[in-house]
């Protein structure tokens, strides 16, 4: 299913089930490398170049060839050139057949849809992918903060954090339940939110989020950002 087999749900899988997380990373990386080699061979005979390729190269951490390969994968999955939320959910559901990925896919889609147009273009997709795979720790954490800030008011409250974490557990399905207790998501949120909300005002700012993640190894591991994937 093309490049939507990316690392985003596994940001949390590594924390919930480290061994399964490592297996998924290894599998994803192998598939990516295999597909990349095959696509690069095909691309030697493909003359089509996406419009704005040079601009995307300047804005991301991908080379022209990588952008061409990514664009082919994107177009194969999304011939119209854009992805709506329903298609996004269908793609994600294929990778989590034992759970309900729809809620997490909803939140993730809106994190990709930075202009809130209801669709994700290739430019949106590749910009986010560049940050998550090859961005700095600071850039990755800012992107993750935006994912947790569901209502986009610039803050994370405990309900928003709980909604994201619960969505992740629901998505993992039998890989977490019943191995983990039903109240485990709430326990995780209580611990992390208490650490992040440094001034105890009931909200976590971007500065608090960045500081907490970088000073606490447990939090950073739970938000594993796959520096070693690419």
C-alpha positions in Angstrom: 0.0 0.0 0.0 2.7 2.3 -1.0 4.3 4.9 1.3 1.4 5.0 3.7 3.1 2.0 5.5 5.2 4.7 7.1 6.2 5.0 10.8 3.5 7.1 12.3 1.6 4.6 14.4 4.8 2.9 15.4 5.9 6.1 17.2 3.9 4.6 20.0 4.2 0.9 19.3 7.9 1.0 20.2 6.8 2.1 23.7 3.9 -0.2 24.1 5.6 -3.3 22.8 9.3 -2.7 22.1 10.0 -6.0 20.5 7.0 -5.8 18.1 8.0 -2.2 17.4 11.5 -3.2 16.4 10.1 -6.0 14.2 7.8 -3.5 12.4 10.6 -1.0 11.9 12.8 -3.7 10.4 10.0 -4.9 8.1 9.0 -1.4 7.0 12.6 -0.4 6.3 13.3 -3.6 4.3 10.1 -3.0 2.2 11.0 0.6 1.7 14.5 -0.3 0.5 13.3 -3.1 -1.8 10.6 -0.9 -3.3 13.0 2.0 -3.7 15.5 -0.1 -5.6 12.7 -1.5 -7.9 11.2 2.0 -8.4 14.6 3.6 -9.2 15.2 1.0 -11.9 11.8 1.8 -13.4 12.4 5.5 -13.0 15.3 5.4 -15.4 12.6 4.9 -18.1 10.1 7.4 -16.7 10.5 11.0 -17.9 7.6 12.5 -15.9 8.7 14.9 -13.3 6.3 16.4 -10.7 5.8 20.1 -11.0 7.8 22.0 -8.4 10.3 19.3 -7.9 13.2 21.7 -7.3 11.1 23.6 -4.8 10.2 20.5 -2.9 13.8 19.4 -2.9 14.8 22.8 -1.3 12.0 22.5 1.3 12.6 18.9 2.3 15.4 16.6 3.1 14.8 14.4 0.1 16.8 14.3 -3.2 15.2 14.7 -6.6 15.3 11.0 -7.2 13.7 10.2 -3.9 11.0 12.7 -4.6 10.3 11.1 -7.9 10.1 7.6 -6.3 7.8 9.0 -3.6 5.6 10.7 -6.1 5.2 7.5 -8.1 4.1 5.7 -5.0 1.7 8.5 -4.0 0.2 8.6 -7.5 -0.2 4.9 -7.6 -2.3 5.0 -4.4 -4.0 8.3 -5.2 -4.4 8.8 -8.9 -6.3 12.0 -8.4 -3.2 13.5 -6.7 -4.9 14.2 -3.4 -6.1 12.0 -0.5 -9.3 12.6 1.4 -9.9 11.5 4.9 -12.0 8.4 4.0 -9.3 7.1 1.7 -6.7 7.8 4.4 -8.6 5.7 6.9 -9.1 2.8 4.4 -5.3 2.7 3.8 -4.5 2.8 7.5 -7.1 0.1 8.3 -5.3 -2.4 6.1 -2.2 -2.3 8.4 -4.2 -2.7 11.6 -6.8 -5.4 10.8 -7.1 -6.5 14.5 -8.0 -3.0 15.8 -9.9 0.1 14.9 -7.6 2.6 13.2 -10.2 5.0 12.1 -9.9 7.5 15.0 -6.1 7.6 15.0 -6.2 8.0 11.2 -8.6 10.9 11.6 -6.2 12.7 14.0 -3.2 11.9 11.8 -5.0 13.1 8.6 -5.7 16.5 10.2 -2.1 16.8 11.3 -1.1 16.2 7.6 -3.8 18.6 6.4 -2.1 21.7 7.6 -4.2 24.0 5.5 -7.4 22.3 6.7 -8.8 21.9 3.2 -10.0 18.4 3.8 -7.5 16.8 1.5 -3.8 16.0 1.6 -1.7 16.8 -1.4 1.7 15.2 -2.3 3.4 18.4 -1.0 1.7 18.0 2.4 2.6 14.3 2.5 6.2 14.6 1.6 6.8 17.6 3.8 5.6 15.7 6.9 7.5 12.6 5.9 10.7 14.6 5.6 10.2 15.9 9.1 9.4 12.5 10.6 12.1 10.6 8.9 14.9 13.1 8.6 14.1 16.2 10.6 15.9 17.3 13.7 14.6 16.1 17.1 13.2 19.6 17.6 11.3 19.5 14.3 9.9 16.0 15.1 8.7 17.1 18.5 7.0 20.2 17.1 5.2 18.0 14.6 4.1 15.5 17.3 2.9 18.4 19.4 0.7 19.5 16.5 -0.7 16.0 16.3 -1.7 16.0 20.0 -3.1 19.6 19.8 -6.4 18.4 18.3 -8.3 21.6 18.3 -5.2 23.6 17.1 -5.4 26.2 19.9 -1.7 26.0 20.6 -2.0 24.0 23.8 -2.5 20.3 24.7 -4.9 19.5 27.5 -5.3 16.2 29.2 -8.4 15.3 27.2 -6.6 15.8 23.9 -3.7 13.7 25.1 -6.1 11.0 26.3 -8.0 11.0 23.0 -4.8 10.4 21.0 -3.5 7.7 23.4 -6.8 5.9 23.5 -7.0 6.0 19.7 -3.6 4.4 19.5 -4.6 1.6 21.9 -7.8 1.0 19.9 -5.8 0.8 16.7 -3.4 -1.8 18.1 -6.3 -4.0 19.1 -5.3 -7.4 20.3 -1.6 -6.3 20.3 -2.4 -4.3 23.5 -5.7 -5.7 24.8 -6.1 -7.7 27.0 -2.4 -7.8 27.7 -2.6 -4.3 29.1 -5.2 -3.3 31.6 -8.2 -1.2 30.5 -7.1 1.8 32.5 -3.5 1.7 31.2 -4.0 4.6 28.7 -5.3 6.8 31.5 -2.4 5.9 33.7 0.1 6.7 31.0 -1.6 10.0 30.3 -1.7 10.9 34.0 2.0 10.3 34.4 3.1 12.1 31.2 0.8 15.0 31.6 1.9 15.6 35.2 5.5 15.7 34.0 4.8 18.0 31.1 2.5 20.5 32.8 5.2 22.2 34.7 3.3 25.2 36.0 0.2 23.0 36.8 -2.2 25.2 34.9 -4.0 22.3 33.2 -2.5 22.8 29.7 0.8 21.9 28.1 2.5 24.6 26.0 4.9 23.9 23.1 7.8 25.0 25.3 6.7 22.7 28.1 6.3 19.8 25.7 9.7 20.3 24.1 11.5 20.7 27.5 9.7 17.7 29.0 10.4 15.4 26.1 14.1 16.3 25.9 14.8 16.1 29.6 12.9 12.8 30.3 14.2 9.7 28.6 10.9 7.8 29.4 8.9 10.4 27.6 11.2 10.5 24.7 11.1 6.7 24.3 7.4 6.8 24.4 7.4 9.2 21.5 10.1 7.3 19.7 10.8 9.3 16.5 12.7 6.7 14.5 15.9 8.6 14.0 17.5 5.3 12.8 14.9 4.3 10.3 16.3 6.3 7.4 
